Amino acid sequence: MVTATGPAPGSEMTAAIGDIEDRSTAGVLHVAAIFASHMVLQRNKPIAVFGALDADCAGLEVSAEIRDFDGSVIVQAHAYASKEIKNSLSPWRVMLPAQPEGGPYTLRVTAGNDFIEYYDVLIGEVWLAGGQSNMELELRNSENAEEALENCADPLLRFYNVPKTGVINRNAEHAASWQESSPENSGVMSAVAYYFARKLRNELDSDLPIGIIDCYIGGTSISCWMSEDALNSSESGRGYLARYEQAVAGKTQEQFDLEYSEWQSRSDTWNASIAAAREADPDVTWDTLTQQYGECPWPPPMTPTSQWRPTGPFHAMLERIVPYSLAGFLWYQGEEDEQYCGTYRELLGMMIGEWRALWSENLPFLIVQLPQWIDKKVDEGEGDPMLWPVLREAQWDAAQSIDNVFAICTMDCGEYNNIHPVDKRTPGERLGNCALHQVYGMSRIPVYGPTVLGFRCDEGGRVRLFFRYAHGLHFSGTTPDSYGDKFDKSLPSLVRLPERSGFELAGADGVFHPATAAIFVDCDIDDLINAKVNVVDYNATEFGIPINSRSIGTITLATPEVPAPVMMRYAWRSWGPAPLANDNDLPAHPFKLDLTDHTDSDHAE
């Protein structure tokens, strides 16, 4: 059974740690800063312990061992520091044999006469939470934060915040620490990651520790989390590097310092004003805040040390924790890449591959598909640029086409004119459910919203869509801000008029028109098999049809503006109707179809 305690009586903690301000160094021995007392190590796979020695100790033996509360050695291993010097240091890595969950233990690392001990070490499941500001949004700033913090005490849920930086900052690393979830600590934890971890704690073994490594920076593009080699390997990546080089060309260090200082001052003032206003009135709207304090001063100036420059956080944050043993990755990012959304899918696939290569493991990668959002000025001005649908399509495609990658749909989430929606419980718990189902094998936990199987074009311009995961198929709400709307509740749950259905049809001219959508709850599986259905989901069973026909649903679309449809799409807006859901209250993800008939005269392909 796992319990959480402090150091054993009579332990050598003080002598072992040495300089309390630099607990990762003792004499010639340097251990990666992510190793700290109260840490969670990954169960059931080799445990990587790593760091460096002073250069004059290259080749020296380094040992690591895990001890039980009584001092007995549970497991130990050793390795020799590299004779190849890097940054005036000799890297080393010790691989401890895989261990089951347990603790609290002591981890002791020794090189020659120098050693470091870490106490209250647990072994459980460790996930890395990465991305930008919506992953970064802290629990204390999320919806119902006060209640969440009051109830967050859990000594077996722990987190480590990787210092946010674009250049290696050893002082910040030395100050960082693993922390237990508590009202005093968890306010600065990623809200999404907290709700993810809490879901795992509630559903898995009650004695199983969960550790979260928070590794994110608001405002970062995907290029910030990739290496130069990866970016240079594609035209898309080279574009990010070229734009960065152009932004910093010809400037002196004095100019960089001045520009950044002036921006930081404006940003600090704006953030302080917003925080004070929201504390005074938690219900204040972003319209009011913007009118009073102006737009957020963004983007920051680009500098050679900026945490928003391509590859900066990759080297200063991600590489500093490689290869700390993990269960998998969480990813909530993409907003910053809106302008270059057409290249996002390529870079996302490359980044996933690079991260997995760093860990030498095909780790699960769980993606939050972007929720609904549009800037009010844009919406009321030039209108929806339709870029977020492209990002969502890229994220969903990655989950369908890359092994061990999964995505959750959040089309029922988001806030109009606020790119940082405060509801982080929904995406966090959906990520948790996704991991429980896809990674931990708990198939009873529902994770799929209505998913299109195929279509059939009928006479009179009607299009019939066939869905799986369609138990209780219904329309609920329209946009995230209207789910409690009295008018919306009064609408029939099986029929939606064009402006509220989310479905659109287009003819040969390519112009999309909103369509009326009607759900048919009864679907005869024999009729479906015998019909000329154009299958678009070959991941299902025969003909794309699950064995249980009651999980099949159909929707008929029609609009007089399109008598001969050749294309259709659903929820293809940055902000717009997306009401389709099943009885698990899981939303249908955005999709589009080419309605070209590819069936033959005898059967559906």
KALINGI-V448306 format. One record per residue. N is the residue number from 1. PHI is phi in whole degrees, 0 to 359 (* if undefined). PSI is psi as a letter, one per 30 degrees, with the letter a starting at -180 (999 if undefined). D_CENTER is the distance of its C-alpha to the mean C-alpha in Angstrom with 1 decimal. Layout:
BEGIN
N	PHI	PSI	D_CENTER
N	PHI	PSI	D_CENTER
END
This chain:
BEGIN
1	*	k	31.0
2	270	k	28.5
3	233	l	29.6
4	239	j	28.6
5	222	l	31.5
6	272	a	32.5
7	293	k	34.5
8	294	k	37.4
9	305	k	40.8
10	78	g	42.5
11	290	l	39.5
12	264	g	39.6
13	305	e	36.4
14	297	e	38.0
15	293	e	39.8
16	290	e	36.9
17	287	e	34.4
18	70	b	37.1
19	298	j	36.1
20	297	f	33.8
21	277	f	32.2
22	219	i	31.2
23	284	g	30.5
24	260	g	29.0
25	228	k	32.4
26	216	j	35.8
27	63	b	38.6
28	274	f	37.7
29	267	k	34.6
30	233	k	31.1
31	250	k	28.0
32	308	k	24.5
33	297	f	23.4
34	293	f	20.5
35	278	k	23.3
36	202	l	24.7
37	303	k	26.4
38	77	g	24.4
39	290	l	21.7
40	247	k	20.2
41	257	l	20.9
42	284	k	19.6
43	278	l	22.1
44	59	g	23.8
45	206	l	23.1
46	309	k	24.9
47	260	j	23.9
48	276	k	23.8
49	242	k	25.6
50	210	l	26.1
51	175	b	27.6
52	206	l	30.8
53	245	l	34.5
54	302	k	36.9
55	302	e	38.1
56	284	g	41.6
57	250	g	40.2
58	307	k	38.8
59	88	f	39.4
60	289	k	39.7
61	287	k	38.5
62	237	k	35.4
63	237	l	35.0
64	225	k	32.4
65	212	k	33.1
66	253	k	31.7
67	245	k	34.4
68	280	l	34.9
69	299	f	36.1
70	269	g	39.7
71	91	f	39.1
72	289	k	39.4
73	279	k	37.3
74	272	e	34.8
75	204	k	33.6
76	209	l	34.3
77	199	l	34.0
78	215	l	35.0
79	204	l	34.6
80	246	k	36.2
81	298	k	34.9
82	296	k	34.8
83	272	f	37.9
84	270	j	36.0
85	275	k	35.4
86	229	k	32.2
87	54	h	32.2
88	66	g	35.3
89	226	l	33.7
90	249	j	33.9
91	294	l	30.6
92	216	l	30.6
93	212	k	28.4
94	250	k	29.5
95	252	j	28.1
96	280	k	28.9
97	300	l	29.4
98	303	k	26.8
99	228	l	27.4
100	285	l	26.7
101	297	l	25.1
102	167	a	27.4
103	128	l	28.6
104	279	k	29.3
105	237	l	30.4
106	243	k	31.4
107	255	k	30.1
108	242	k	32.9
109	241	k	32.7
110	228	k	36.1
111	219	j	37.7
112	61	b	41.4
113	268	g	42.5
114	255	k	39.2
115	209	l	36.5
116	226	k	33.6
117	241	k	32.7
118	240	k	29.6
119	249	l	30.2
120	53	h	28.5
121	267	k	26.2
122	249	l	24.4
123	239	k	23.2
124	198	b	20.5
125	249	k	16.9
126	236	k	14.6
127	239	k	10.8
128	260	k	9.1
129	257	j	6.2
130	237	l	5.9
131	136	b	6.1
132	237	b	8.8
133	296	e	10.6
134	284	f	8.7
135	281	e	6.5
136	287	f	10.0
137	309	k	12.0
138	278	l	14.1
139	304	e	15.4
140	293	f	18.8
141	255	g	17.9
142	267	l	16.2
143	298	k	18.3
144	57	h	20.9
145	297	e	20.1
146	300	e	23.7
147	295	e	23.7
148	299	e	20.4
149	290	e	21.7
150	297	f	25.1
151	246	g	23.8
152	265	f	21.1
153	299	k	23.6
154	198	j	22.7
155	294	f	24.0
156	260	g	22.0
157	248	j	18.6
158	226	l	18.1
159	214	l	15.8
160	226	k	16.3
161	267	j	15.3
162	294	k	15.7
163	305	k	18.0
164	279	j	16.8
165	197	l	19.2
166	258	f	20.1
167	224	l	23.0
168	301	k	23.5
169	235	j	24.5
170	293	e	26.3
171	297	e	27.5
172	294	e	24.1
173	298	e	23.1
174	294	f	26.2
175	276	f	25.5
176	287	l	22.0
177	203	l	22.1
178	282	k	20.6
179	227	k	21.0
180	283	k	21.6
181	291	k	20.1
182	200	l	22.9
183	303	f	23.8
184	280	f	24.8
185	257	e	21.7
186	283	f	18.6
187	301	f	18.9
188	264	g	17.1
189	273	k	14.1
190	307	k	10.7
191	295	e	11.5
192	300	e	8.3
193	294	e	8.5
194	299	e	12.2
195	293	e	12.3
196	298	e	10.4
197	295	e	12.9
198	296	e	15.7
199	299	e	15.3
200	296	e	15.7
201	297	e	18.5
202	285	e	20.2
203	261	e	20.1
204	272	a	20.7
205	307	k	23.8
206	296	f	24.6
207	265	g	25.6
208	271	j	22.3
209	290	k	20.6
210	237	k	16.9
211	243	k	15.6
212	240	k	12.4
213	258	j	12.2
214	277	j	10.7
215	221	i	10.5
216	204	l	9.7
217	214	k	12.3
218	299	k	12.6
219	82	g	14.2
220	273	k	13.3
221	278	l	13.5
222	298	f	12.1
223	294	f	15.6
224	292	f	15.1
225	253	g	13.0
226	230	l	15.7
227	275	l	19.3
228	300	e	22.5
229	299	e	23.6
230	295	e	20.5
231	294	e	20.8
232	290	f	24.6
233	278	f	24.4
234	219	l	23.7
235	298	e	25.2
236	299	e	21.9
237	294	e	20.9
238	297	f	24.5
239	298	e	24.2
240	297	e	21.7
241	295	e	23.9
242	295	e	27.0
243	294	e	25.8
244	294	e	25.1
245	300	e	28.5
246	293	e	30.2
247	290	f	28.7
248	257	f	30.0
249	298	k	33.2
250	79	g	36.5
251	262	k	35.3
252	269	l	36.6
253	297	e	34.8
254	297	e	36.7
255	295	e	35.2
256	302	e	31.7
257	297	e	32.4
258	293	e	34.1
259	299	e	31.5
260	291	e	28.6
261	298	e	30.8
262	294	e	31.7
263	295	e	28.2
264	299	e	27.1
265	296	e	30.0
266	296	e	29.2
267	294	e	25.6
268	297	e	26.6
269	296	e	29.3
270	296	e	27.1
271	297	e	24.4
272	295	e	27.2
273	295	e	28.9
274	297	e	25.8
275	297	e	25.2
276	295	e	28.9
277	295	e	29.1
278	288	e	26.3
279	291	e	27.8
280	290	e	31.1
281	217	j	29.9
282	300	f	26.5
283	264	g	27.1
284	298	k	27.8
285	273	l	26.4
286	291	f	24.7
287	301	e	27.8
288	295	e	29.9
289	298	e	27.9
290	294	e	27.9
291	297	e	31.6
292	278	e	32.4
293	239	f	30.3
294	81	l	29.4
295	288	l	26.2
296	301	k	23.7
297	291	j	25.0
298	216	k	22.5
299	272	l	22.1
300	286	l	23.4
301	293	k	26.0
302	274	k	25.0
303	224	l	26.7
304	293	f	26.9
305	245	g	25.1
306	297	k	22.5
307	285	f	18.9
308	255	g	18.1
309	275	l	20.1
310	306	k	19.1
311	75	f	18.6
312	302	d	19.2
313	297	f	16.1
314	303	e	16.0
315	279	e	19.5
316	275	f	19.6
317	235	d	16.4
318	297	e	14.8
319	296	f	18.3
320	286	f	19.6
321	248	f	17.6
322	283	k	18.2
323	249	h	19.2
324	309	k	18.5
325	297	k	18.3
326	230	l	15.1
327	270	e	14.2
328	171	a	10.9
329	242	k	7.5
330	246	k	4.0
331	219	k	2.1
332	226	j	3.0
333	196	l	6.5
334	138	f	9.8
335	302	e	12.1
336	288	f	14.1
337	260	g	14.9
338	306	e	16.6
339	296	f	20.0
340	241	h	19.4
341	299	f	17.4
342	295	f	19.9
343	255	g	18.8
344	295	e	15.0
345	300	e	15.1
346	298	e	17.4
347	291	e	15.4
348	298	e	12.1
349	297	e	14.3
350	295	e	16.1
351	294	e	13.2
352	302	e	12.0
353	297	e	15.7
354	292	e	16.3
355	297	e	13.8
356	296	e	15.3
357	294	e	18.7
358	299	e	18.3
359	268	f	17.8
360	53	h	20.4
361	202	k	18.6
362	277	i	16.9
363	291	k	13.9
364	301	k	11.7
365	231	j	8.4
366	253	k	6.2
367	249	k	4.8
368	271	j	5.0
369	292	k	8.4
370	304	k	9.7
371	281	a	12.2
372	277	k	15.8
373	187	k	17.1
374	207	k	20.2
375	286	k	22.2
376	299	e	25.5
377	298	e	27.7
378	294	e	26.3
379	298	e	26.7
380	275	f	30.2
381	260	c	31.1
382	284	f	30.4
383	92	l	28.1
384	300	j	24.8
385	284	f	24.1
386	61	h	22.0
387	264	e	19.3
388	298	e	16.2
389	302	e	17.4
390	291	e	17.5
391	296	e	13.8
392	298	e	13.0
393	298	e	15.5
394	296	e	14.1
395	295	e	10.7
396	291	e	12.8
397	296	e	15.3
398	301	e	13.2
399	290	f	12.5
400	274	f	16.2
401	246	f	17.7
402	248	k	15.9
403	301	k	16.8
404	63	g	14.5
405	245	k	11.4
406	225	l	10.4
407	227	k	8.9
408	252	k	9.5
409	270	k	11.7
410	231	h	11.9
411	291	f	15.2
412	266	g	16.9
413	243	l	14.8
414	112	l	15.2
415	226	k	18.2
416	298	k	20.9
417	67	g	21.4
418	226	j	18.6
419	287	f	15.5
420	242	i	14.1
421	299	k	14.6
422	274	f	15.4
423	285	j	14.6
424	252	f	11.5
425	291	e	13.2
426	299	e	12.7
427	295	e	9.0
428	296	e	8.9
429	288	e	11.9
430	293	e	11.0
431	299	e	8.2
432	299	e	11.1
433	297	e	13.5
434	299	e	11.8
435	295	e	12.0
436	300	e	15.5
437	284	e	16.7
438	275	e	15.4
439	258	e	15.4
440	260	g	18.0
441	74	g	20.2
442	269	i	20.6
443	293	f	21.6
444	291	f	23.0
445	275	j	19.7
446	287	k	19.1
447	227	f	15.9
448	256	k	17.4
449	275	l	18.6
450	308	k	21.8
451	234	k	21.6
452	291	k	24.4
453	266	e	26.8
454	185	a	29.4
455	211	l	31.9
456	215	k	35.6
457	265	j	37.5
458	260	l	40.5
459	295	l	43.6
460	76	g	43.6
461	82	g	40.2
462	279	k	38.3
463	242	k	35.0
464	252	k	34.1
465	255	k	30.6
466	244	k	29.9
467	239	k	26.7
468	253	l	25.7
469	52	h	23.7
470	247	g	26.1
471	305	k	27.6
472	64	h	28.6
473	304	k	27.5
474	200	l	27.9
475	261	k	27.1
476	219	j	25.7
477	68	a	25.5
478	227	d	25.1
479	244	l	22.4
480	305	f	20.2
481	276	g	23.0
482	245	g	25.7
483	294	f	24.9
484	260	g	27.6
485	292	k	29.9
486	299	e	33.4
487	296	e	34.1
488	297	e	31.0
489	294	f	31.9
490	280	f	35.4
491	285	k	34.3
492	301	k	35.0
493	283	f	31.8
494	250	f	32.9
495	223	k	33.9
496	227	k	32.4
497	288	l	34.3
498	308	e	33.0
499	290	f	31.5
500	238	g	29.4
501	275	f	28.5
502	86	f	25.7
503	265	k	27.6
504	223	k	29.4
505	238	l	32.1
506	224	k	33.6
507	265	a	36.8
508	296	f	38.1
509	281	f	37.8
510	78	g	34.0
511	270	k	34.0
512	273	k	31.7
513	232	k	33.2
514	302	k	31.8
515	238	k	33.1
516	291	k	34.3
517	234	k	32.3
518	232	k	34.0
519	272	k	32.6
520	248	j	35.1
521	279	f	34.4
522	262	k	37.0
523	229	j	36.3
524	277	k	38.8
525	297	e	37.3
526	293	e	40.6
527	298	e	40.6
528	293	e	37.1
529	293	e	38.1
530	280	f	41.3
531	286	l	39.9
532	276	i	39.1
533	268	k	35.4
534	276	j	33.3
535	283	k	30.5
536	241	f	27.2
537	236	j	25.2
538	270	g	26.8
539	275	f	24.2
540	277	a	26.2
541	278	a	29.6
542	311	k	32.9
543	59	g	32.9
544	74	g	29.3
545	244	k	30.6
546	296	l	29.6
547	297	e	32.6
548	279	j	32.3
549	293	f	33.5
550	290	f	32.7
551	270	g	29.0
552	266	k	30.1
553	227	l	30.2
554	231	k	31.7
555	227	k	31.6
556	254	k	34.3
557	246	k	33.8
558	197	k	36.6
559	207	k	37.7
560	296	f	41.2
561	290	f	39.8
562	229	i	38.7
563	288	f	41.5
564	225	i	40.2
565	294	k	36.4
566	235	f	34.9
567	214	l	31.2
568	217	l	29.0
569	209	l	25.5
570	229	k	23.5
571	55	h	21.3
572	267	i	21.5
573	219	l	21.3
574	297	e	19.0
575	220	k	20.5
576	180	a	22.9
577	301	k	24.0
578	207	i	21.6
579	269	f	23.6
580	282	k	23.5
581	209	l	22.3
582	248	a	23.7
583	284	f	25.2
584	268	g	21.9
585	57	h	20.9
586	259	k	18.1
587	280	l	18.1
588	287	k	19.1
589	279	l	16.7
590	299	k	18.3
591	204	l	20.7
592	221	l	23.9
593	225	k	26.9
594	274	j	29.9
595	272	g	32.7
596	299	k	35.1
597	284	j	37.1
598	241	g	36.8
599	272	l	38.6
600	264	a	42.1
601	280	f	45.1
602	252	e	44.9
603	203	l	41.4
604	281	k	37.7
605	281	999	36.0
END
